[in-house]
Amino acid sequence: MDILLLVLGFVFIILGILGSFLPVLPGPPLSWLGLLFIYLTKAVPDNWWVLGITLAIAIIILVLDYIIPVMGTKRFGGSKAGMIGTTVGLVVAIIFPVLGLLGIIIWPFVGAFVGEIINKSDSKDALKSAFGSFIGFLTGTFLKFSVGVAYLIIFIKVLITNSSSLFRF
Protein backbone atom coordinates (compact mmCIF):
# COMPACT_ATOMS: atom_id res chain seq x y z
CA MET A 1 0.00 0.00 0.00
CA ASP A 2 2.87 2.37 0.79
CA ILE A 3 4.31 1.88 -2.69
CA LEU A 4 0.94 2.71 -4.27
CA LEU A 5 0.69 5.89 -2.18
CA LEU A 6 4.26 6.77 -3.10
CA VAL A 7 3.57 6.34 -6.83
CA LEU A 8 0.32 8.29 -6.60
CA GLY A 9 2.12 11.03 -4.69
CA PHE A 10 4.80 11.31 -7.37
CA VAL A 11 2.18 11.34 -10.15
CA PHE A 12 0.28 14.15 -8.43
CA ILE A 13 3.47 16.16 -7.89
CA ILE A 14 4.25 15.90 -11.62
CA LEU A 15 0.64 16.75 -12.54
CA GLY A 16 0.91 19.78 -10.27
CA ILE A 17 4.05 20.97 -12.05
CA LEU A 18 2.35 20.46 -15.42
CA GLY A 19 -0.63 22.36 -14.01
CA SER A 20 1.64 25.39 -13.74
CA PHE A 21 1.41 25.68 -17.52
CA LEU A 22 -1.86 23.94 -18.35
CA PRO A 23 -4.89 26.06 -17.51
CA VAL A 24 -7.12 23.00 -17.02
CA LEU A 25 -5.11 21.61 -14.10
CA PRO A 26 -4.96 23.33 -10.69
CA GLY A 27 -1.19 23.00 -10.19
CA PRO A 28 -0.48 23.77 -6.51
CA PRO A 29 -3.42 21.77 -5.09
CA LEU A 30 -2.42 18.74 -7.16
CA SER A 31 1.18 19.02 -5.96
CA TRP A 32 -0.09 19.31 -2.39
CA LEU A 33 -2.07 16.08 -2.85
CA GLY A 34 1.23 14.47 -3.82
CA LEU A 35 2.69 15.55 -0.49
CA LEU A 36 -0.39 14.31 1.33
CA PHE A 37 -0.03 10.86 -0.27
CA ILE A 38 3.56 10.44 0.90
CA TYR A 39 2.61 11.51 4.42
CA LEU A 40 -0.24 8.97 4.43
CA THR A 41 2.23 6.10 4.12
CA LYS A 42 2.95 4.12 7.27
CA ALA A 43 6.69 4.63 6.85
CA VAL A 44 6.59 8.44 6.98
CA PRO A 45 5.79 10.03 10.34
CA ASP A 46 2.90 12.48 10.32
CA ASN A 47 3.91 16.11 10.09
CA TRP A 48 0.72 18.13 10.20
CA TRP A 49 2.65 21.40 10.36
CA VAL A 50 4.26 20.77 6.98
CA LEU A 51 0.95 19.64 5.48
CA GLY A 52 -0.93 22.61 6.95
CA ILE A 53 1.58 25.22 5.82
CA THR A 54 1.93 23.74 2.34
CA LEU A 55 -1.87 23.54 2.01
CA ALA A 56 -2.18 27.21 2.98
CA ILE A 57 0.48 28.12 0.40
CA ALA A 58 -1.29 26.06 -2.28
CA ILE A 59 -4.60 27.80 -1.57
CA ILE A 60 -3.00 31.26 -1.55
CA ILE A 61 -1.24 30.61 -4.87
CA LEU A 62 -4.47 29.26 -6.35
CA VAL A 63 -6.29 32.46 -5.38
CA LEU A 64 -3.41 34.67 -6.55
CA ASP A 65 -3.44 32.88 -9.89
CA TYR A 66 -6.82 34.48 -10.55
CA ILE A 67 -5.95 37.88 -9.10
CA ILE A 68 -2.49 38.54 -10.58
CA PRO A 69 -3.45 38.38 -14.28
CA VAL A 70 -6.39 40.70 -13.62
CA MET A 71 -4.10 43.15 -11.81
CA GLY A 72 -1.56 43.04 -14.64
CA THR A 73 -4.25 43.54 -17.25
CA LYS A 74 -5.87 46.44 -15.40
CA ARG A 75 -2.51 48.07 -14.64
CA PHE A 76 -1.69 48.25 -18.32
CA GLY A 77 -5.21 49.17 -19.44
CA GLY A 78 -6.16 45.73 -20.68
CA SER A 79 -9.50 44.04 -20.97
CA LYS A 80 -11.07 40.66 -20.40
CA ALA A 81 -10.55 40.00 -24.12
CA GLY A 82 -6.78 40.21 -23.55
CA MET A 83 -6.95 37.71 -20.71
CA ILE A 84 -9.06 35.34 -22.81
CA GLY A 85 -6.60 35.78 -25.67
CA THR A 86 -3.74 34.87 -23.34
CA THR A 87 -5.48 31.62 -22.39
CA VAL A 88 -6.31 30.81 -26.02
CA GLY A 89 -2.68 31.46 -26.94
CA LEU A 90 -1.54 29.05 -24.24
CA VAL A 91 -3.91 26.38 -25.51
CA VAL A 92 -2.56 26.89 -29.05
CA ALA A 93 0.99 26.52 -27.71
CA ILE A 94 0.06 23.25 -26.02
CA ILE A 95 -1.86 21.78 -28.97
CA PHE A 96 0.72 22.87 -31.56
CA PRO A 97 4.11 22.69 -29.83
CA VAL A 98 5.98 23.85 -32.94
CA LEU A 99 8.17 26.31 -31.03
CA GLY A 100 8.59 24.09 -27.98
CA LEU A 101 8.98 25.88 -24.65
CA LEU A 102 9.42 29.19 -26.45
CA GLY A 103 5.89 28.77 -27.80
CA ILE A 104 4.52 28.74 -24.26
CA ILE A 105 5.89 32.27 -23.94
CA ILE A 106 5.16 33.61 -27.44
CA TRP A 107 1.62 32.31 -28.07
CA PRO A 108 0.01 33.68 -24.90
CA PHE A 109 1.39 37.11 -25.79
CA VAL A 110 0.11 36.81 -29.37
CA GLY A 111 -3.26 35.68 -28.04
CA ALA A 112 -3.43 38.62 -25.65
CA PHE A 113 -2.52 41.03 -28.46
CA VAL A 114 -5.17 39.59 -30.80
CA GLY A 115 -7.75 39.76 -28.01
CA GLU A 116 -6.90 43.40 -27.35
CA ILE A 117 -6.89 44.27 -31.06
CA ILE A 118 -10.38 42.79 -31.35
CA ASN A 119 -11.45 44.79 -28.30
CA LYS A 120 -9.67 48.08 -29.18
CA SER A 121 -9.01 49.92 -32.40
CA ASP A 122 -5.58 51.39 -31.52
CA SER A 123 -2.74 48.91 -31.97
CA LYS A 124 -0.43 50.82 -29.58
CA ASP A 125 -2.95 50.54 -26.73
CA ALA A 126 -3.58 46.91 -27.66
CA LEU A 127 0.15 46.15 -27.50
CA LYS A 128 0.45 47.82 -24.08
CA SER A 129 -2.59 45.95 -22.77
CA ALA A 130 -1.36 42.65 -24.22
CA PHE A 131 1.94 43.20 -22.43
CA GLY A 132 0.06 43.66 -19.13
CA SER A 133 -1.97 40.49 -19.67
CA PHE A 134 1.18 38.62 -20.58
CA ILE A 135 3.13 39.84 -17.53
CA GLY A 136 0.26 38.83 -15.25
CA PHE A 137 0.14 35.40 -16.90
CA LEU A 138 3.91 34.90 -16.57
CA THR A 139 3.89 35.96 -12.92
CA GLY A 140 1.11 33.53 -12.04
CA THR A 141 2.78 30.73 -14.00
CA PHE A 142 6.12 31.38 -12.32
CA LEU A 143 4.54 31.30 -8.86
CA LYS A 144 2.70 28.03 -9.58
CA PHE A 145 5.82 26.45 -11.07
CA SER A 146 7.96 27.55 -8.10
CA VAL A 147 5.50 26.03 -5.63
CA GLY A 148 5.32 22.80 -7.66
CA VAL A 149 9.12 22.48 -7.73
CA ALA A 150 9.33 23.29 -4.00
CA TYR A 151 6.79 20.55 -3.27
CA LEU A 152 8.79 18.14 -5.46
CA ILE A 153 11.90 18.95 -3.42
CA ILE A 154 9.99 18.35 -0.17
CA PHE A 155 8.66 15.07 -1.61
CA ILE A 156 12.16 13.89 -2.58
CA LYS A 157 13.59 14.94 0.81
CA VAL A 158 10.88 13.00 2.66
CA LEU A 159 11.42 10.04 0.33
CA ILE A 160 15.19 9.99 0.89
CA THR A 161 14.86 10.50 4.65
CA ASN A 162 12.40 7.61 4.97
CA SER A 163 13.65 5.38 2.14
CA SER A 164 14.79 2.59 4.43
CA SER A 165 11.29 2.32 5.90
CA LEU A 166 9.43 2.81 2.62
CA PHE A 167 11.27 0.16 0.64
CA ARG A 168 11.40 -2.58 3.28
CA PHE A 169 9.83 -5.77 1.98
Stockholm file with secondary structure:
# STOCKHOLM 1.0

chainA/1-169         MDILLLVLGFVFIILGILGSFLPVLPGPPLSWLGLLFIYLTKAVPDNWWVLGITLAIAIIILVLDYIIPVMGTKRFGGSKAGMIGTTVGLVVAIIFPVLGLLGIIIWPFVGAFVGEIINKSDSKDALKSAFGSFIGFLTGTFLKFSVGVAYLIIFIKVLITNSSSLFRF
#=GR chainA/1-169 SS CHHHHHHHHHHHHHHHHHTTTCTTSCHHHHHHHHHHHHHTSSSSCCCHHHHHHHHHHHHHHHHHHHHHHHHHHHHTTCCHHHHHHHHHHHHHHHHCCTTTHHHHHHHHHHHHHHHHHHHCSCHHHHHHHHHHHHHHHHHHHHHHHHHHHHHHHHHHHHHHHTHHHHTCC
#=GC SS_cons         CHHHHHHHHHHHHHHHHHTTTCTTSCHHHHHHHHHHHHHTSSSSCCCHHHHHHHHHHHHHHHHHHHHHHHHHHHHTTCCHHHHHHHHHHHHHHHHCCTTTHHHHHHHHHHHHHHHHHHHCSCHHHHHHHHHHHHHHHHHHHHHHHHHHHHHHHHHHHHHHHTHHHHTCC
//
